[in-house]
Amino acid sequence: MPRIWQVIKKYLLRGVIVLGTLILIVLAGILSYLIVYNGKIYPNISVAGIKVGGIISSEASGILSKNTITPSELTLTYQDQVFKIKTDDINLSYDFPASANRVFEFTRTGNILYDLENRIRLLFYPKNFGLVTNISSDKLAKTVSIIAGQISIDPINPGISKVNGSIVVNRGSPGKEVDQERLTSDIVQSLSVGSASQISIPVDNVDNTLNEVEAKALTERAQKFLGKTISLKFEYNNIQLQDTDLFKLLDPKEGYKDDALSESIQKVAETIERDPQNPKFVFENGKVTEFQPSLPGVKIDNENFKNLLIEKMDILAGSTDKNLDLDIPVVKSPPEITTDKVNNLGIKELIGRGTSTYFHSIPNRVHNVSLAASRINGTLVKPGETFSFNEALGDVSAFTGYQQAYIISGGKTILGDGGGVCQVSTTLFRALLDAGLPIIERQAHAYRVGYYEQDSPPGLDATVYSPSPDLKFTNDTGNYVLIEASANPKNYSLVFELYGTLDGRVASVSKPIVTNVSSPPEDLYQDDPSLPTGTIKQIEYKAWGAKVTFKYVVTKNGQEIINKTFISNYKPWQAVYLRGTGPVN
């Protein structure tokens, strides 16, 4: 047994000696390798195919500069199309010192194991680096974009349209798109190795077209939304998503398009989102000359809104309802100061709002609407006071800045100073109804006027003409009421807002009922010697007669405080033409 151990020890000792010798040889080799290439680029390294191993960086930079030929142009191909890029057009240059330094720093990262592994690998596997290139990225991007534009074909995505009340599905058509990012990378890579070889332009096929079965399924889905709407509501905003808007949200395959939903939400956000607003209140000479109510900041809760919109669309698709309301979910942030802190009159919040539009008005009428609104704007109505529109407005004539526009006077439509003032009284009347205030005096126009039915049913107008008829209301809120009017001539819109203190009253206006409809009389032609023979000039436009009624009910703390029926009797109106009988000039 002892002899066996002696033999084993003998061979172990020899093995240790051999292994130790090998390790010493390897270490000596590595040390020699490191000493030989100290301060030099390691072997088997090339830059753009030019060998630079075993020399210092500055020498390598000179060799690269001497041996590199800058290509004058690049050739790009796609099928039978050929494109040339002049390298001068993209400001190509090579940074030879940086190229040499980059390969010198290779395997000199400071990570001992990583560097040692790569130094050893270089002994067996040569490595070729590209040159450090300087290229105008903007010019290259522009050039690539121009080339892509000559190859790419925009696909036509599937879509839904409504033609003559019927659903039409476009199945779409395929297209192709240049991968500009990849092409740019290929160009830079080719230039970095000094190559002028052809580059194949990478092109992706884009095909989202529907097959016949998918097109039929999409038609059936869209059919469920035909003639239906979703009303998006927040404060006084009422944004209508019509059936054609809903079609755009449908994914052609299934479900809904996330990007289209986000785009719709963004459009809504542009309308209702706002930063917190601090109040302004300046009182001078018995009127509020500058007013701005405090308002909380508003941001849409996007994710919640998206989920609610999808939920409403699912409900709408499965029901016979023609319209669904959706209260827009928002996150509010308070202003630094509230309106009640800048006045002691009880002007705290919005209590009523009225709107109207007056498209197709002549310039003089537009001017008069803005002027009359500015005269009423800022009016304060004391608690218990009865407001008179005519008194607040004052004199309406050319002397007070009004221009001639059409008015109803003496049973005729004639040009008169201040035509358009009734647009202002009509809009205030609507704000009073919304606020639930007692309306003491109001009179409808002699005939139905198109301006007042652009964004409203008939029967919600109020005519004024000093001294009578007038529009009057009593402030029974116990606090001051501020009347704010804002005309927008560019959009032909007018807004009245009433501010005060909410006291719990709730106003409701029934849907106007139209009865006793009567057709206008036959057109009347009158000879007019002041007009040349052959000239026809219309001075009255026909309007249908009707009786319009609606109920106005206001409750407070469960008790009915106003119950009034407004009746408007509109005469049928005859179209009148002047027929020239005078000499022809």
C-alpha positions as CSV (number, residue, x, y, z in Angstrom):
1,M,0.0,0.0,0.0
2,P,2.8,2.5,0.8
3,R,4.4,1.8,-2.6
4,I,1.2,2.7,-4.4
5,W,0.9,6.0,-2.6
6,Q,4.6,6.8,-3.5
7,V,3.8,6.1,-7.2
8,I,0.7,8.3,-7.0
9,K,2.6,11.1,-5.3
10,K,5.4,10.8,-7.9
11,Y,3.0,11.3,-10.9
12,L,1.0,14.0,-9.1
13,L,4.2,16.0,-8.6
14,R,5.1,15.6,-12.2
15,G,1.6,16.8,-13.3
16,V,1.8,19.8,-11.0
17,I,5.2,20.7,-12.5
18,V,4.0,20.3,-16.1
19,L,0.8,22.3,-15.4
20,G,2.7,25.0,-13.6
21,T,5.2,25.2,-16.4
22,L,2.3,25.6,-18.9
23,I,0.7,28.3,-16.9
24,L,4.0,30.2,-16.6
25,I,4.5,29.9,-20.4
26,V,0.9,31.2,-21.0
27,L,1.4,34.0,-18.5
28,A,4.8,34.8,-20.1
29,G,3.2,34.9,-23.5
30,I,0.3,37.1,-22.4
31,L,2.8,39.4,-20.7
32,S,5.0,39.6,-23.8
33,Y,1.8,40.2,-25.9
34,L,0.8,43.1,-23.6
35,I,4.3,44.5,-23.6
36,V,4.7,44.3,-27.3
37,Y,1.4,46.1,-28.0
38,N,1.6,48.6,-25.1
39,G,0.6,51.9,-26.6
40,K,-0.2,50.3,-29.9
41,I,-3.3,49.0,-31.7
42,Y,-3.7,45.3,-31.1
43,P,-3.1,42.9,-34.1
44,N,-5.5,41.7,-36.7
45,I,-7.5,45.0,-36.6
46,S,-8.5,46.8,-39.7
47,V,-10.4,50.0,-40.5
48,A,-12.4,50.0,-43.7
49,G,-10.3,47.0,-44.8
50,I,-6.9,48.8,-44.1
51,K,-4.7,47.0,-41.6
52,V,-3.7,49.1,-38.7
53,G,-2.6,46.5,-36.1
54,G,0.7,46.8,-34.3
55,I,1.1,50.6,-34.8
56,I,0.3,53.7,-32.7
57,S,-2.8,55.7,-33.2
58,S,-1.2,58.7,-34.9
59,E,0.5,56.4,-37.4
60,A,-2.7,54.6,-38.0
61,S,-4.5,57.9,-38.7
62,G,-1.9,58.8,-41.3
63,I,-2.2,55.4,-43.0
64,L,-6.0,55.7,-43.1
65,S,-5.9,59.2,-44.5
66,K,-3.4,58.2,-47.2
67,N,-5.2,55.0,-48.2
68,T,-8.9,55.9,-47.9
69,I,-10.6,56.9,-51.1
70,T,-13.7,58.9,-50.4
71,P,-16.5,57.7,-52.7
72,S,-18.0,60.5,-54.9
73,E,-21.4,59.0,-55.0
74,L,-23.6,56.1,-53.9
75,T,-25.9,54.0,-56.0
76,L,-29.2,52.9,-54.6
77,T,-31.5,50.4,-56.5
78,Y,-35.0,49.1,-56.2
79,Q,-36.1,46.8,-58.9
80,D,-35.4,48.7,-62.2
81,Q,-35.2,52.1,-60.4
82,V,-31.7,53.6,-59.8
83,F,-30.9,56.5,-57.6
84,K,-27.6,58.4,-57.2
85,I,-26.5,60.2,-54.1
86,K,-23.6,62.6,-54.4
87,T,-21.5,62.4,-51.2
88,D,-20.8,66.1,-51.4
89,D,-24.5,66.7,-51.2
90,I,-24.6,65.1,-47.7
91,N,-21.3,66.7,-46.5
92,L,-19.5,63.4,-46.2
93,S,-16.1,63.5,-44.5
94,Y,-14.0,61.0,-42.5
95,D,-12.5,61.6,-39.1
96,F,-9.3,59.6,-39.3
97,P,-7.8,60.5,-35.9
98,A,-11.1,59.5,-34.2
99,S,-11.2,56.3,-36.3
100,A,-7.7,55.4,-35.1
101,N,-8.4,56.2,-31.5
102,R,-11.6,54.1,-31.6
103,V,-9.8,50.9,-32.6
104,F,-6.9,51.7,-30.2
105,E,-9.4,51.9,-27.3
106,F,-10.9,48.6,-28.3
107,T,-10.0,46.0,-25.6
108,R,-8.9,48.9,-23.3
109,T,-12.2,49.4,-21.6
110,G,-10.9,48.8,-18.1
111,N,-12.8,45.6,-17.7
112,I,-9.9,43.2,-17.3
113,L,-11.7,39.9,-18.1
114,Y,-13.6,41.5,-21.1
115,D,-10.5,43.1,-22.5
116,L,-8.3,40.0,-22.0
117,E,-11.0,37.8,-23.8
118,N,-11.1,40.2,-26.8
119,R,-7.3,40.5,-27.0
120,I,-7.0,36.7,-27.2
121,R,-9.9,36.5,-29.7
122,L,-8.0,38.9,-32.0
123,L,-5.2,36.4,-32.3
124,F,-7.6,34.0,-34.0
125,Y,-10.4,36.2,-35.4
126,P,-9.5,39.4,-37.3
127,K,-11.8,42.4,-36.8
128,N,-12.7,45.1,-39.3
129,F,-14.1,48.5,-38.1
130,G,-15.7,51.2,-40.0
131,L,-14.4,54.7,-40.3
132,V,-15.8,57.5,-38.2
133,T,-18.0,59.4,-40.6
134,N,-19.3,63.0,-40.5
135,I,-22.5,63.3,-42.5
136,S,-25.2,66.0,-42.4
137,S,-28.1,64.0,-40.9
138,D,-30.6,66.6,-42.1
139,K,-29.4,66.5,-45.7
140,L,-29.3,62.7,-45.7
141,A,-32.7,62.4,-44.2
142,K,-34.1,64.8,-46.8
143,T,-32.4,62.9,-49.6
144,V,-33.7,59.5,-48.3
145,S,-37.2,61.0,-48.0
146,I,-37.2,62.2,-51.6
147,I,-36.1,58.8,-52.8
148,A,-38.7,57.1,-50.6
149,G,-41.4,59.4,-52.1
150,Q,-40.6,58.1,-55.6
151,I,-41.0,54.4,-54.5
152,S,-43.5,54.3,-51.7
153,I,-47.2,53.9,-52.6
154,D,-49.6,54.9,-49.8
155,P,-52.0,52.1,-49.0
156,I,-55.6,53.0,-48.9
157,N,-56.9,51.7,-45.6
158,P,-60.4,50.2,-45.4
159,G,-63.0,52.8,-44.6
160,I,-66.7,53.4,-44.1
161,S,-68.7,56.2,-45.8
162,K,-72.4,57.1,-46.0
163,V,-73.7,57.6,-49.6
164,N,-77.4,58.6,-50.0
165,G,-78.1,57.2,-46.5
166,S,-76.5,53.8,-47.2
167,I,-73.3,52.2,-45.8
168,V,-70.5,51.9,-48.3
169,V,-67.3,50.0,-47.3
170,N,-64.1,50.6,-49.1
171,R,-62.0,47.4,-48.8
172,G,-58.8,49.3,-49.3
173,S,-55.8,48.7,-51.5
174,P,-52.2,47.6,-50.7
175,G,-49.2,49.8,-50.8
176,K,-45.5,49.8,-50.2
177,E,-43.2,51.7,-47.9
178,V,-39.5,52.4,-47.9
179,D,-37.9,51.5,-44.6
180,Q,-36.1,54.9,-44.3
181,E,-34.5,54.2,-41.0
182,R,-32.9,51.0,-42.3
183,L,-31.9,52.6,-45.6
184,T,-30.2,55.4,-43.7
185,S,-28.3,52.9,-41.6
186,D,-27.3,50.9,-44.7
187,I,-26.0,54.1,-46.3
188,V,-23.9,55.1,-43.2
189,Q,-22.6,51.6,-42.9
190,S,-21.5,51.5,-46.6
191,L,-19.8,54.9,-46.3
192,S,-18.0,53.9,-43.1
193,V,-16.2,51.1,-44.9
194,G,-15.5,53.4,-47.9
195,S,-17.6,51.3,-50.2
196,A,-19.3,52.5,-53.3
197,S,-21.1,49.3,-54.0
198,Q,-24.8,49.3,-54.8
199,I,-27.2,49.5,-51.9
200,S,-30.5,47.7,-52.3
201,I,-33.4,49.9,-51.0
202,P,-35.4,48.0,-48.3
203,V,-39.1,48.2,-49.1
204,D,-41.9,46.7,-47.1
205,N,-45.3,45.8,-48.5
206,V,-48.3,47.2,-46.6
207,D,-51.6,45.4,-47.0
208,N,-54.5,46.1,-44.7
209,T,-57.2,45.3,-47.3
210,L,-60.3,43.4,-46.3
211,N,-61.5,40.2,-48.0
212,E,-65.1,39.8,-49.0
213,V,-66.2,38.2,-45.7
214,E,-64.5,40.9,-43.6
215,A,-66.0,43.7,-45.7
216,K,-69.5,42.2,-45.2
217,A,-68.9,41.9,-41.4
218,L,-67.8,45.6,-41.3
219,T,-70.9,46.7,-43.2
220,E,-73.1,44.9,-40.7
221,R,-71.3,46.5,-37.8
222,A,-71.5,50.0,-39.3
223,Q,-75.2,49.5,-40.1
224,K,-75.8,49.4,-36.3
225,F,-74.6,53.0,-36.0
226,L,-76.4,54.5,-39.1
227,G,-78.4,57.5,-38.2
228,K,-77.3,57.5,-34.5
229,T,-75.3,59.9,-32.4
230,I,-73.5,60.2,-29.1
231,S,-73.7,63.6,-27.4
232,L,-70.6,64.4,-25.4
233,K,-71.5,66.8,-22.6
234,F,-69.6,69.0,-20.2
235,E,-70.9,72.3,-18.7
236,Y,-72.6,74.1,-21.6
237,N,-70.6,72.1,-24.2
238,N,-72.6,69.6,-26.3
239,I,-70.4,67.9,-28.8
240,Q,-72.2,65.6,-31.3
241,L,-70.5,62.5,-32.6
242,Q,-72.5,61.8,-35.8
243,D,-72.8,58.3,-37.4
244,T,-69.9,59.2,-39.8
245,D,-67.8,60.1,-36.7
246,L,-68.6,56.8,-35.1
247,F,-67.7,54.9,-38.3
248,K,-64.2,56.2,-38.0
249,L,-63.8,54.6,-34.6
250,L,-64.6,51.1,-35.8
251,D,-61.6,48.9,-36.4
252,P,-62.1,47.2,-39.9
253,K,-61.3,43.8,-38.4
254,E,-62.9,44.0,-35.0
255,G,-63.3,46.2,-32.0
256,Y,-62.3,49.9,-32.1
257,K,-59.3,51.8,-33.4
258,D,-57.2,53.0,-30.4
259,D,-55.5,55.8,-32.4
260,A,-58.9,57.0,-33.7
261,L,-60.3,57.0,-30.2
262,S,-57.3,59.0,-29.0
263,E,-57.7,61.5,-31.8
264,S,-61.3,62.0,-31.1
265,I,-60.6,62.6,-27.4
266,Q,-57.8,65.0,-28.3
267,K,-60.3,67.1,-30.4
268,V,-62.7,67.2,-27.5
269,A,-59.8,68.2,-25.2
270,E,-59.0,71.2,-27.4
271,T,-62.6,72.4,-26.8
272,I,-63.0,71.9,-23.1
273,E,-59.6,71.7,-21.4
274,R,-58.4,74.9,-19.7
275,D,-56.0,76.1,-17.0
276,P,-57.4,77.4,-13.7
277,Q,-58.7,81.0,-14.1
278,N,-58.6,83.6,-11.4
279,P,-61.4,86.2,-11.3
280,K,-61.4,89.9,-12.4
281,F,-64.0,92.4,-11.2
282,V,-63.8,96.1,-12.0
283,F,-66.8,98.4,-11.2
284,E,-66.8,101.9,-12.7
285,N,-69.6,104.4,-13.2
286,G,-72.4,102.0,-12.3
287,K,-71.3,99.2,-14.6
288,V,-68.8,96.3,-14.4
289,T,-66.2,97.3,-17.0
290,E,-64.0,94.2,-16.6
291,F,-65.2,90.8,-15.5
292,Q,-63.8,87.4,-15.5
293,P,-65.2,84.6,-13.4
294,S,-63.0,82.2,-11.5
295,L,-63.0,78.8,-13.2
296,P,-61.4,75.5,-12.2
297,G,-58.8,74.0,-14.4
298,V,-60.1,71.1,-16.5
299,K,-58.3,68.1,-17.9
300,I,-60.0,65.1,-19.5
301,D,-59.5,61.8,-17.8
302,N,-58.4,60.2,-21.1
303,E,-58.5,56.5,-20.1
304,N,-61.8,56.8,-18.4
305,F,-63.2,58.7,-21.3
306,K,-62.0,56.1,-23.8
307,N,-63.6,53.3,-21.8
308,L,-66.9,55.2,-21.5
309,L,-67.0,56.0,-25.2
310,I,-66.4,52.3,-26.1
311,E,-69.1,51.3,-23.6
312,K,-71.6,53.8,-25.1
313,M,-70.8,52.6,-28.6
314,D,-71.4,49.0,-27.5
315,I,-74.8,50.0,-26.0
316,L,-75.7,52.0,-29.1
317,A,-74.9,49.2,-31.4
318,G,-77.2,46.8,-29.5
319,S,-80.2,49.1,-29.1
320,T,-82.7,51.0,-31.1
321,D,-81.8,54.3,-29.4
322,K,-80.9,57.0,-31.8
323,N,-78.8,59.0,-29.3
324,L,-76.9,58.5,-26.1
325,D,-75.5,61.1,-23.8
326,L,-72.0,60.8,-22.3
327,D,-70.8,63.1,-19.5
328,I,-67.2,63.8,-20.3
329,P,-65.1,62.6,-17.3
330,V,-62.7,65.4,-16.2
331,V,-60.2,66.2,-13.4
332,K,-60.6,69.7,-12.0
333,S,-58.0,71.9,-10.3
334,P,-59.2,74.9,-8.2
335,P,-58.2,78.5,-9.0
336,E,-56.1,80.4,-6.5
337,I,-59.0,82.9,-5.9
338,T,-62.8,82.5,-6.3
339,T,-65.1,85.1,-7.8
340,D,-66.9,85.9,-4.5
341,K,-63.5,87.0,-3.0
342,V,-63.2,90.0,-5.4
343,N,-66.7,91.5,-4.8
344,N,-69.3,91.8,-2.1
345,L,-72.4,91.8,-4.4
346,G,-73.1,88.1,-4.4
347,I,-71.5,87.7,-7.9
348,K,-70.2,84.2,-7.3
349,E,-71.0,81.9,-10.2
350,L,-72.8,81.3,-13.5
351,I,-76.6,81.1,-13.0
352,G,-77.8,81.2,-16.7
353,R,-76.6,81.1,-20.2
354,G,-78.1,81.8,-23.7
355,T,-76.6,81.5,-27.2
356,S,-77.6,82.3,-30.7
357,T,-76.0,82.5,-34.2
358,Y,-76.6,84.9,-37.0
359,F,-75.0,83.5,-40.1
360,H,-75.7,85.2,-43.4
361,S,-76.2,88.6,-41.7
362,I,-75.1,91.7,-43.8
363,P,-72.1,93.5,-42.4
364,N,-74.2,96.4,-40.9
365,R,-76.3,93.9,-39.0
366,V,-73.1,92.2,-37.6
367,H,-71.9,95.6,-36.5
368,N,-75.1,96.4,-34.7
369,V,-75.2,93.0,-32.9
370,S,-71.7,93.6,-31.5
371,L,-72.5,97.2,-30.6
372,A,-75.8,96.4,-28.8
373,A,-74.2,93.5,-26.9
374,S,-71.4,95.8,-25.7
375,R,-74.0,98.3,-24.4
376,I,-75.7,95.6,-22.3
377,N,-72.5,93.9,-21.3
378,G,-71.5,94.6,-17.6
379,T,-74.9,95.7,-16.5
380,L,-75.6,95.0,-12.8
381,V,-79.2,94.3,-11.7
382,K,-79.9,95.0,-8.1
383,P,-81.9,92.6,-5.9
384,G,-85.6,93.2,-6.4
385,E,-85.0,95.5,-9.5
386,T,-86.8,95.0,-12.8
387,F,-84.5,95.2,-15.7
388,S,-85.6,96.9,-19.0
389,F,-83.7,96.0,-22.1
390,N,-84.7,99.2,-23.8
391,E,-83.6,101.4,-20.9
392,A,-80.3,99.5,-20.5
393,L,-79.6,99.7,-24.3
394,G,-80.4,103.4,-24.6
395,D,-80.9,105.3,-27.8
396,V,-80.6,103.3,-31.0
397,S,-79.7,105.6,-33.9
398,A,-77.0,106.7,-36.3
399,F,-76.0,109.2,-33.6
400,T,-75.1,106.4,-31.2
401,G,-73.1,104.4,-33.7
402,Y,-75.7,102.1,-35.2
403,Q,-75.8,101.3,-38.9
404,Q,-78.8,100.6,-41.2
405,A,-79.9,97.0,-41.5
406,Y,-83.3,95.3,-41.9
407,I,-86.0,95.7,-39.2
408,I,-89.7,95.0,-39.0
409,S,-91.7,98.2,-38.7
410,G,-95.2,99.1,-39.6
411,G,-95.9,95.6,-41.0
412,K,-92.9,95.8,-43.4
413,T,-89.3,94.8,-43.5
414,I,-87.3,98.0,-44.0
415,L,-83.8,99.4,-43.6
416,G,-83.6,101.1,-40.2
417,D,-80.9,102.1,-37.7
418,G,-80.0,99.3,-35.4
419,G,-81.3,96.3,-37.4
420,G,-79.9,93.3,-35.5
421,V,-80.6,94.6,-32.0
422,C,-83.3,91.9,-31.6
423,Q,-80.6,89.2,-32.0
424,V,-79.3,90.6,-28.7
425,S,-82.7,90.7,-26.9
426,T,-83.4,87.2,-28.2
427,T,-80.2,85.8,-26.8
428,L,-80.7,87.5,-23.4
429,F,-84.3,86.0,-23.3
430,R,-82.8,82.5,-23.6
431,A,-80.3,83.2,-20.8
432,L,-83.2,84.4,-18.6
433,L,-85.1,81.1,-19.3
434,D,-82.0,79.1,-18.4
435,A,-81.5,81.1,-15.1
436,G,-85.1,80.6,-14.0
437,L,-85.7,84.3,-13.6
438,P,-89.3,85.8,-13.7
439,I,-89.8,87.4,-17.2
440,I,-92.2,90.3,-16.9
441,E,-92.5,91.3,-20.5
442,R,-91.6,89.6,-23.8
443,Q,-93.0,89.8,-27.3
444,A,-92.3,87.6,-30.3
445,H,-91.6,89.0,-33.8
446,A,-94.4,89.6,-36.2
447,Y,-93.2,86.7,-38.4
448,R,-90.7,83.9,-38.1
449,V,-87.1,85.1,-38.7
450,G,-84.5,82.7,-39.9
451,Y,-81.7,84.1,-37.8
452,Y,-83.5,83.0,-34.6
453,E,-84.1,79.4,-35.7
454,Q,-80.5,78.7,-36.9
455,D,-79.6,76.9,-33.6
456,S,-83.0,76.9,-31.8
457,P,-86.6,75.7,-32.3
458,P,-89.1,78.5,-33.1
459,G,-90.7,80.5,-30.4
460,L,-87.6,81.4,-28.5
461,D,-87.1,85.0,-29.9
462,A,-87.8,88.4,-28.3
463,T,-88.4,91.6,-30.3
464,V,-87.7,95.0,-28.9
465,Y,-88.2,98.5,-30.2
466,S,-88.2,101.6,-28.0
467,P,-90.3,102.4,-26.1
468,S,-92.3,99.2,-26.8
469,P,-92.1,96.3,-27.1
470,D,-89.5,95.6,-24.4
471,L,-87.9,92.7,-22.7
472,K,-88.1,92.9,-18.9
473,F,-87.3,90.6,-16.0
474,T,-87.1,90.9,-12.2
475,N,-84.1,89.9,-10.1
476,D,-85.7,87.9,-7.3
477,T,-82.5,86.1,-6.3
478,G,-81.7,88.2,-3.3
479,N,-78.3,89.2,-4.7
480,Y,-77.0,91.2,-7.6
481,V,-77.1,89.7,-11.1
482,L,-74.4,90.6,-13.6
483,I,-75.2,90.5,-17.3
484,E,-72.2,89.5,-19.5
485,A,-72.6,89.6,-23.3
486,S,-70.0,88.5,-25.8
487,A,-70.4,88.7,-29.6
488,N,-68.1,86.9,-32.0
489,P,-68.4,88.5,-35.5
490,K,-66.1,86.0,-37.1
491,N,-68.2,83.0,-36.0
492,Y,-71.5,84.9,-36.2
493,S,-72.2,83.9,-32.6
494,L,-73.5,85.6,-29.5
495,V,-73.4,84.5,-25.9
496,F,-75.1,85.9,-22.8
497,E,-74.0,84.8,-19.3
498,L,-75.7,85.7,-16.1
499,Y,-73.7,85.7,-12.9
500,G,-74.9,85.8,-9.3
501,T,-75.6,83.3,-6.5
502,L,-77.3,80.0,-7.2
503,D,-80.3,79.7,-4.8
504,G,-81.4,76.2,-5.7
505,R,-84.0,77.1,-8.4
506,V,-84.3,74.7,-11.3
507,A,-85.7,75.9,-14.6
508,S,-87.2,73.8,-17.4
509,V,-88.4,74.8,-20.8
510,S,-90.7,72.4,-22.7
511,K,-90.2,71.6,-26.3
512,P,-92.0,74.3,-28.4
513,I,-95.3,73.1,-30.0
514,V,-96.0,74.4,-33.5
515,T,-99.7,74.6,-34.5
516,N,-101.9,76.6,-36.9
517,V,-99.3,76.5,-39.6
518,S,-100.4,78.7,-42.5
519,S,-98.8,79.2,-45.9
520,P,-97.6,82.6,-47.0
521,P,-99.7,84.7,-49.4
522,E,-98.9,84.7,-53.1
523,D,-95.8,86.7,-54.1
524,L,-96.6,90.4,-54.7
525,Y,-95.0,92.4,-57.5
526,Q,-95.2,96.2,-57.4
527,D,-94.3,98.6,-60.2
528,D,-91.5,100.9,-59.3
529,P,-90.6,103.7,-61.7
530,S,-87.4,104.4,-59.8
531,L,-85.9,101.1,-61.1
532,P,-85.0,100.5,-64.7
533,T,-87.4,98.4,-66.7
534,G,-86.5,94.7,-66.5
535,T,-85.1,95.0,-63.0
536,I,-86.6,92.9,-60.2
537,K,-85.7,93.6,-56.6
538,Q,-87.0,91.5,-53.7
539,I,-87.8,93.6,-50.6
540,E,-89.8,91.0,-48.5
541,Y,-89.2,87.3,-48.1
542,K,-91.9,84.8,-47.5
543,A,-92.4,83.1,-44.2
544,W,-94.9,80.5,-43.0
545,G,-97.3,81.6,-40.3
546,A,-97.7,79.5,-37.1
547,K,-98.6,79.5,-33.4
548,V,-95.8,78.4,-31.1
549,T,-96.2,77.6,-27.4
550,F,-93.9,76.4,-24.7
551,K,-94.1,76.1,-20.9
552,Y,-91.6,77.7,-18.6
553,V,-91.6,76.1,-15.1
554,V,-89.2,77.0,-12.3
555,T,-89.0,75.1,-9.0
556,K,-87.1,76.0,-5.8
557,N,-86.7,73.6,-2.8
558,G,-89.4,71.4,-4.3
559,Q,-91.9,74.3,-4.7
560,E,-93.1,75.7,-8.0
561,I,-92.4,79.4,-8.1
562,I,-93.0,80.1,-11.9
563,N,-95.4,78.4,-14.2
564,K,-95.9,80.3,-17.4
565,T,-96.9,79.6,-21.0
566,F,-95.3,81.6,-23.7
567,I,-97.3,82.0,-26.9
568,S,-95.9,83.3,-30.1
569,N,-98.3,84.1,-33.0
570,Y,-96.4,84.5,-36.2
571,K,-98.2,85.9,-39.3
572,P,-97.7,84.4,-42.7
573,W,-95.4,86.7,-44.6
574,Q,-95.7,87.6,-48.2
575,A,-92.7,87.9,-50.6
576,V,-92.7,91.3,-52.2
577,Y,-90.8,92.2,-55.4
578,L,-90.3,95.6,-56.9
579,R,-90.7,95.6,-60.7
580,G,-88.8,98.3,-62.5
581,T,-90.8,100.5,-65.0
582,G,-88.4,103.4,-65.3
583,P,-86.1,104.2,-68.2
584,V,-83.1,101.9,-68.9
585,N,-79.8,103.8,-68.4
